[in-house]
Amino acid sequence: MSVVIVGAGLGGLRSAESLRAAGYAGPITVVGDEPYLPYNRPPLSKEALAGGIDVTGLEFRRKATVEDVDWRLGCHAASASLADHTVTLADGTVLPFDGLVIASGIRPRRLPIPGPTEGRHVLRTADDAMKLRTLLTPGAHVIIMGAGFIGCETAATARKLGAKVAIVAIDAEPMIRPLGAELGAGMRRRHETHGVRFHLGHSIDAFSGRDRVRSVALSDGTELPADVVIEAVGSIANTEWLAGNGLDLTDGVHVDSSMRVATDLAQVVAVGDIARHPNALFGGIPRRIEHWNMPTETGRRAGATLAALLAGDEPSDAPFTAMPSFWSDQYDYALQSFGMPGIADRIEVVEGDTDGPCIVEYHNTSGLVGVVGIDRTPDLIPYRKQLAARA
């Protein structure tokens, strides 16, 4: 019996550890497209970007149970045949498997905007951050496409480093999807206090410059100088290598509550950002949830599921009830959330106001579905318990 894990991030690591904890003692091979062991990504847009990137310092601690894992790093999976139980790498290596863990994650979305490509950057990997760190210098004109968390966190870091920052987004307010308009506006005002300029409700129509991007043209005709462009306009699930196997790849990889992929061809599970899974706390609708804690939660469940399947046993059919959570540090503001604020249809500021420390509740017809606090992290614990009680 052998297991191949495609994806050397947190989800892949936790899956390997869970397989061992559940009694699987056979070979495990982990494939990763980066040359690094699993490391922590959130600091890449915050403290690590500001202070310099040391990948070894960002590595996750690995349990002794996975010391014998075969790490195939710096080479991505090109294709898979579930019928043949094989994964083929970009260098032509063919890896046979009895069990497969899909942990290939996501990549930044790139928009087809005319103009030069030199000077356009994304921030997903340690190498991305290393390159950007040399460019975020005092006085540099930095244009950030997108006003989500990555864009806003990077804007805060760039301002701390002395760059001149403008955020361009089609949204009405930054981080509006998870936070709502009122709290998003409060975060915008915080950024504006620190010198960030917003061009909301607009897109970038073109990049200008002969050898590299020198300026950007907005949809309203405004032209902005640009030394650096950072694209943070969402993500795409890395599913291309799975094509041709009859899987539901509509938005990531569809799995059940045990993280098992629906196929009769092989024993397959999926974890992390790529897994579209149900959560019984929030109606059981399959969703991809790109929060930091979900690779750990789904990896634990998937490892136990795959170990049971390989042993000829039935995996647990208990509902999956992991609590989604996220945090974001922007300047000296600490934003923390539990639940799924993005599915709310009613938002209420229950303590404080959105220009200072506050707590915001998010509701739909089923009741409380999420909470966000700014500089109120300790006060959110009762909310976490209330949300967990939805099970």
C-alpha positions as CSV (number, residue, x, y, z in Angstrom):
1,M,0.0,0.0,0.0
2,S,1.3,3.5,-0.9
3,V,-0.1,7.0,-0.6
4,V,0.7,10.0,-2.8
5,I,-0.1,13.5,-1.5
6,V,-0.1,16.1,-4.2
7,G,0.5,19.4,-2.5
8,A,3.3,20.2,0.1
9,G,1.5,22.8,2.0
10,L,-0.2,22.7,5.4
11,G,-3.1,20.5,4.1
12,G,-0.6,18.0,2.7
13,L,1.4,17.9,5.9
14,R,-1.6,17.5,8.2
15,S,-3.0,14.7,6.0
16,A,0.3,12.8,6.3
17,E,0.3,13.2,10.0
18,S,-3.3,12.1,10.3
19,L,-2.7,9.1,8.1
20,R,0.0,8.0,10.6
21,A,-2.1,8.8,13.6
22,A,-4.9,6.6,12.2
23,G,-2.6,3.6,11.9
24,Y,-1.4,3.8,8.2
25,A,2.2,2.7,8.2
26,G,3.0,2.4,4.5
27,P,5.0,4.7,2.2
28,I,3.9,8.3,1.8
29,T,5.2,10.5,-1.0
30,V,4.4,14.3,-0.9
31,V,4.7,16.2,-4.2
32,G,5.2,20.0,-4.1
33,D,5.8,22.5,-6.8
34,E,7.9,24.8,-4.6
35,P,11.4,23.8,-3.4
36,Y,10.4,24.3,0.3
37,L,9.0,22.1,3.0
38,P,5.5,23.1,4.3
39,Y,5.6,26.7,5.5
40,N,3.3,29.3,6.9
41,R,1.9,31.6,4.2
42,P,-0.1,34.4,6.1
43,P,3.1,36.2,7.2
44,L,4.1,36.7,3.6
45,S,1.8,39.7,3.2
46,K,2.6,41.0,6.7
47,E,5.6,40.7,9.1
48,A,7.7,38.5,6.9
49,L,7.3,40.8,3.9
50,A,8.2,43.8,6.1
51,G,11.2,42.2,7.8
52,G,12.6,39.9,5.2
53,I,11.8,36.3,4.2
54,D,13.4,33.4,6.0
55,V,11.6,30.3,4.7
56,T,13.1,28.0,7.2
57,G,11.8,30.3,10.0
58,L,8.3,29.9,8.5
59,E,8.4,26.1,8.2
60,F,5.7,24.3,10.2
61,R,6.9,21.9,12.9
62,R,6.6,18.4,11.6
63,K,5.7,15.5,13.8
64,A,8.2,12.7,14.2
65,T,5.7,10.3,12.7
66,V,6.3,11.8,9.3
67,E,10.1,11.8,9.3
68,D,10.0,8.9,6.8
69,V,7.9,10.8,4.2
70,D,9.4,11.1,0.8
71,W,9.3,14.8,-0.2
72,R,9.4,15.4,-4.0
73,L,9.8,19.2,-4.0
74,G,10.3,21.6,-6.9
75,C,8.2,19.6,-9.4
76,H,4.5,19.8,-9.8
77,A,2.0,17.1,-10.7
78,A,1.2,17.3,-14.5
79,S,-1.6,14.7,-14.6
80,A,-3.2,11.8,-12.9
81,S,-5.0,8.6,-14.0
82,L,-7.3,7.4,-11.3
83,A,-8.1,4.3,-13.3
84,D,-4.3,3.4,-13.4
85,H,-3.7,4.7,-9.9
86,T,-0.8,6.9,-11.1
87,V,0.3,10.5,-10.8
88,T,2.7,11.8,-13.4
89,L,5.0,14.7,-12.5
90,A,6.2,17.5,-14.8
91,D,9.6,15.8,-15.1
92,G,8.0,12.6,-16.4
93,T,8.2,10.6,-13.1
94,V,5.3,8.3,-12.6
95,L,4.2,7.7,-9.0
96,P,1.9,4.7,-8.4
97,F,-0.6,5.0,-5.5
98,D,-3.2,3.0,-3.6
99,G,-4.5,6.2,-2.0
100,L,-4.4,9.8,-3.2
101,V,-4.7,13.0,-1.3
102,I,-5.5,16.1,-3.4
103,A,-3.9,19.0,-1.7
104,S,-2.7,21.1,-4.6
105,G,-4.4,24.3,-3.4
106,I,-4.9,27.5,-5.3
107,R,-3.0,30.1,-7.3
108,P,-3.6,33.8,-7.8
109,R,-6.0,34.8,-10.6
110,R,-4.3,36.8,-13.4
111,L,-6.5,39.1,-15.5
112,P,-5.9,39.5,-19.3
113,I,-5.2,43.2,-19.3
114,P,-3.3,44.6,-22.3
115,G,0.2,46.1,-21.8
116,P,3.6,45.0,-20.6
117,T,3.8,42.2,-18.1
118,E,7.1,43.1,-16.5
119,G,6.3,44.8,-13.2
120,R,3.2,42.8,-12.5
121,H,3.4,40.7,-9.4
122,V,1.3,38.3,-7.3
123,L,1.9,37.3,-3.7
124,R,1.3,33.6,-3.0
125,T,4.7,32.0,-2.4
126,A,7.9,32.7,-0.5
127,D,9.6,33.5,-3.8
128,D,6.9,36.0,-4.7
129,A,7.5,37.7,-1.3
130,M,11.3,37.7,-1.7
131,K,11.0,39.5,-5.0
132,L,8.5,42.0,-3.8
133,R,10.5,42.8,-0.7
134,T,13.2,44.3,-2.9
135,L,10.7,46.5,-4.7
136,L,8.7,48.0,-1.8
137,T,11.1,50.9,-1.2
138,P,10.4,54.4,0.1
139,G,8.7,56.5,-2.5
140,A,7.9,53.6,-4.9
141,H,4.5,53.9,-6.5
142,V,2.7,50.7,-5.7
143,I,-0.7,49.8,-7.4
144,I,-2.7,47.0,-5.8
145,M,-5.4,45.4,-7.8
146,G,-8.1,44.1,-5.5
147,A,-9.3,45.2,-2.1
148,G,-9.5,41.8,-0.3
149,F,-7.4,40.7,2.6
150,I,-4.2,40.0,0.7
151,G,-4.5,43.4,-1.1
152,C,-5.2,45.3,2.1
153,E,-2.6,43.5,4.2
154,T,0.0,44.1,1.5
155,A,-1.0,47.8,1.3
156,A,-0.4,48.2,5.0
157,T,3.0,46.6,4.8
158,A,4.0,48.7,1.8
159,R,3.0,51.9,3.6
160,K,5.1,50.8,6.6
161,L,8.0,50.5,4.2
162,G,7.5,54.0,2.8
163,A,5.9,53.2,-0.5
164,K,3.1,55.3,-2.0
165,V,0.1,53.0,-2.3
166,A,-3.1,53.1,-4.3
167,I,-5.7,50.3,-4.3
168,V,-7.9,49.8,-7.4
169,A,-11.0,47.6,-7.1
170,I,-14.4,47.2,-8.6
171,D,-15.9,46.7,-5.1
172,A,-17.7,49.5,-3.3
173,E,-15.6,49.0,-0.2
174,P,-12.5,47.0,0.7
175,M,-13.1,43.4,2.0
176,I,-16.8,43.9,1.4
177,R,-17.6,40.2,0.8
178,P,-16.6,38.9,4.2
179,L,-17.1,42.1,6.2
180,G,-20.0,43.9,4.6
181,A,-20.1,47.5,3.5
182,E,-20.2,49.3,6.9
183,L,-17.2,47.5,8.4
184,G,-15.4,47.6,5.1
185,A,-15.8,51.3,5.0
186,G,-14.4,51.5,8.5
187,M,-11.3,49.6,7.4
188,R,-11.0,51.9,4.3
189,R,-10.9,54.9,6.6
190,R,-8.2,53.3,8.7
191,H,-6.1,52.8,5.5
192,E,-6.7,56.3,4.3
193,T,-5.5,57.6,7.6
194,H,-2.2,55.9,6.8
195,G,-2.0,57.4,3.4
196,V,-3.5,54.7,1.1
197,R,-5.5,56.0,-1.8
198,F,-8.6,54.1,-3.0
199,H,-10.1,54.0,-6.5
200,L,-13.2,51.9,-5.8
201,G,-15.8,51.0,-8.4
202,H,-13.2,51.0,-11.1
203,S,-11.0,48.5,-12.9
204,I,-7.6,48.7,-14.6
205,D,-8.1,48.8,-18.4
206,A,-4.5,48.9,-19.5
207,F,-0.9,48.9,-18.5
208,S,1.4,51.4,-20.1
209,G,5.2,51.4,-20.6
210,R,7.7,50.3,-23.2
211,D,9.9,47.7,-21.3
212,R,7.8,47.4,-18.2
213,V,4.7,48.8,-16.5
214,R,5.1,52.5,-15.8
215,S,1.5,53.5,-15.3
216,V,-2.0,52.1,-15.3
217,A,-5.2,53.4,-17.0
218,L,-8.4,53.1,-15.0
219,S,-11.9,52.6,-16.4
220,D,-12.8,56.2,-15.6
221,G,-9.8,57.6,-17.6
222,T,-7.6,58.2,-14.6
223,E,-3.9,57.4,-15.1
224,L,-1.8,56.4,-12.1
225,P,2.0,56.1,-12.0
226,A,3.2,52.5,-11.2
227,D,6.6,51.2,-10.3
228,V,5.1,48.0,-8.9
229,V,1.7,46.3,-9.6
230,I,0.4,43.7,-7.2
231,E,-2.5,41.6,-8.5
232,A,-4.7,40.4,-5.7
233,V,-8.0,39.7,-7.4
234,G,-8.9,36.3,-6.2
235,S,-7.8,32.7,-6.7
236,I,-8.1,29.7,-9.0
237,A,-8.1,26.1,-7.7
238,N,-5.3,24.0,-9.1
239,T,-7.3,21.2,-10.6
240,E,-6.0,21.0,-14.2
241,W,-3.8,18.0,-13.4
242,L,-7.0,16.1,-12.5
243,A,-8.8,16.5,-15.8
244,G,-10.1,13.5,-17.6
245,N,-11.0,11.5,-14.5
246,G,-14.7,12.3,-14.4
247,L,-14.5,14.3,-11.2
248,D,-16.7,17.3,-10.2
249,L,-14.2,20.1,-10.6
250,T,-16.8,22.9,-10.9
251,D,-15.2,25.0,-8.1
252,G,-12.3,23.0,-6.7
253,V,-12.8,19.3,-5.9
254,H,-16.2,18.3,-4.6
255,V,-16.0,16.0,-1.5
256,D,-18.4,14.7,1.1
257,S,-18.2,15.3,4.8
258,S,-15.4,12.8,5.2
259,M,-13.4,14.6,2.5
260,R,-13.8,11.6,0.2
261,V,-13.9,12.3,-3.5
262,A,-16.9,10.7,-5.4
263,T,-15.2,8.2,-7.7
264,D,-15.2,4.4,-8.1
265,L,-11.8,4.4,-9.7
266,A,-9.6,4.9,-6.7
267,Q,-9.4,5.8,-3.0
268,V,-9.2,9.6,-3.1
269,V,-9.6,12.5,-0.7
270,A,-9.1,16.2,-1.0
271,V,-8.1,18.9,1.6
272,G,-7.5,22.5,2.1
273,D,-8.3,25.4,-0.2
274,I,-9.1,23.1,-3.1
275,A,-11.7,21.0,-1.3
276,R,-15.4,22.0,-1.8
277,H,-16.8,20.4,1.3
278,P,-20.1,20.6,3.3
279,N,-20.1,21.9,6.9
280,A,-23.0,21.0,9.0
281,L,-22.6,24.2,11.1
282,F,-23.7,26.2,8.1
283,G,-26.4,24.3,6.2
284,G,-24.2,21.5,4.7
285,I,-23.8,23.4,1.4
286,P,-20.5,22.4,-0.2
287,R,-18.1,25.4,-0.2
288,R,-14.4,26.1,-0.7
289,I,-13.2,28.0,2.4
290,E,-9.8,29.7,2.1
291,H,-9.2,30.2,5.8
292,W,-5.9,29.3,7.5
293,N,-7.3,26.7,9.8
294,M,-9.2,24.7,7.2
295,P,-6.2,22.8,5.8
296,T,-5.6,21.5,9.3
297,E,-9.2,20.6,9.9
298,T,-9.8,18.9,6.5
299,G,-6.4,17.3,6.6
300,R,-7.1,15.6,9.9
301,R,-10.5,14.3,8.6
302,A,-9.1,13.2,5.2
303,G,-6.1,11.3,6.7
304,A,-8.4,9.3,9.0
305,T,-10.8,8.7,6.1
306,L,-8.1,7.4,3.7
307,A,-6.5,5.3,6.4
308,A,-9.8,3.6,7.0
309,L,-10.4,3.0,3.3
310,L,-7.0,1.5,2.8
311,A,-7.6,-0.8,5.7
312,G,-10.8,-2.0,4.2
313,D,-12.9,-0.2,6.8
314,E,-15.7,2.4,6.5
315,P,-14.7,5.9,7.4
316,S,-16.6,8.0,9.9
317,D,-19.9,9.4,8.6
318,A,-20.1,12.0,11.4
319,P,-20.9,15.5,10.1
320,F,-18.0,17.8,9.5
321,T,-18.3,20.7,11.9
322,A,-15.0,22.5,11.9
323,M,-15.2,26.2,12.8
324,P,-14.0,28.5,10.0
325,S,-11.9,31.3,11.4
326,F,-9.6,34.0,10.1
327,W,-7.6,36.9,11.3
328,S,-5.9,39.9,9.7
329,D,-3.3,42.3,11.1
330,Q,-3.3,45.6,9.3
331,Y,-1.1,48.3,10.8
332,D,-1.8,48.0,14.5
333,Y,-5.4,46.8,14.0
334,A,-6.2,43.2,14.8
335,L,-9.2,41.8,13.0
336,Q,-10.5,38.4,14.1
337,S,-13.5,36.3,12.8
338,F,-15.3,33.1,13.6
339,G,-18.0,31.5,11.4
340,M,-19.0,32.5,7.9
341,P,-19.9,36.2,7.8
342,G,-20.0,36.0,4.0
343,I,-23.3,34.1,4.0
344,A,-25.1,36.6,6.1
345,D,-28.1,38.7,4.9
346,R,-28.2,40.9,8.1
347,I,-25.2,42.7,9.7
348,E,-25.3,44.4,13.1
349,V,-22.7,46.4,14.9
350,V,-23.4,45.3,18.5
351,E,-20.4,46.9,20.4
352,G,-18.3,49.9,19.7
353,D,-18.3,51.6,16.2
354,T,-16.6,50.7,13.0
355,D,-14.0,53.4,13.4
356,G,-12.7,51.9,16.6
357,P,-12.7,48.7,18.5
358,C,-15.9,46.9,17.7
359,I,-17.8,43.6,17.5
360,V,-20.1,43.0,14.4
361,E,-22.6,40.1,14.2
362,Y,-23.6,38.4,11.0
363,H,-27.0,36.7,10.7
364,N,-29.2,34.9,8.2
365,T,-32.5,33.1,8.6
366,S,-30.8,30.3,10.5
367,G,-29.5,32.7,13.1
368,L,-26.0,33.9,13.9
369,V,-23.6,32.7,11.3
370,G,-20.5,34.8,11.9
371,V,-18.8,37.4,14.0
372,V,-16.0,39.9,13.4
373,G,-14.1,41.9,16.0
374,I,-11.6,44.6,15.6
375,D,-9.2,44.9,18.5
376,R,-11.7,42.7,20.5
377,T,-10.2,39.2,20.1
378,P,-10.7,38.0,23.7
379,D,-14.3,39.1,23.6
380,L,-15.1,36.8,20.7
381,I,-14.7,33.5,22.6
382,P,-18.4,33.3,23.7
383,Y,-19.4,33.9,20.1
384,R,-17.2,31.0,19.0
385,K,-19.0,28.7,21.5
386,Q,-22.4,30.0,20.3
387,L,-21.5,29.3,16.7
388,A,-20.2,25.8,17.5
389,A,-23.5,25.1,19.3
390,R,-25.2,25.2,15.8
391,A,-24.1,21.6,15.4
